[in-house]
Amino acid sequence: MEEVNFEEAMKKLEALAQELEKGDLDLDQSVQKFEEGMALAKKCNDILEKAEKRITILIQEEEGLKEENFVPQED
């Protein structure tokens, strides 16, 4: 999947949901759109988790607010 930011991913996810809600797609198209939507939802969740970790790092810094670059560990 191409690299997108949170806002772009949410817009694409909303568009997919609208397409699915219309009911104009055949089964194969619906499944494809659903899979695409699930991937976008995972991407949004990953972005939010990384943001939460960065915020936690900022809050826990004892010597005042010091931003550290968060490097996520690959699972």
C-alpha positions, 0 to 999 in steps of 0.5 A, spaced: 500 500 500 502 506 498 504 511 503 498 515 506 497 520 512 492 519 516 487 524 513 488 521 506 487 514 509 480 516 513 478 520 506 479 513 502 476 509 507 470 513 508 469 513 500 470 506 500 464 505 505 460 509 501 461 505 495 459 499 499 453 502 502 450 504 495 450 496 494 451 497 486 457 492 486 457 485 485 460 480 490 467 480 487 468 488 487 464 488 494 470 483 497 475 487 494 473 494 496 472 491 503 479 488 503 482 495 501 478 498 507 480 493 512 487 495 510 486 502 510 483 501 517 489 497 519 494 503 517 489 508 520 490 504 527 498 504 526 498 511 525 494 512 531 498 507 535 505 511 533 502 518 535 500 515 542 507 512 543 510 519 541 505 523 546 507 518 551 515 519 550 513 527 551 509 526 557 514 521 560 520 526 559 523 528 566 527 534 564 521 538 561 518 537 554 523 534 549 521 531 543 525 524 541 524 521 534 520 514 535 522 509 531 517 503 531 520 496 532 518 491 527 513 486 529 
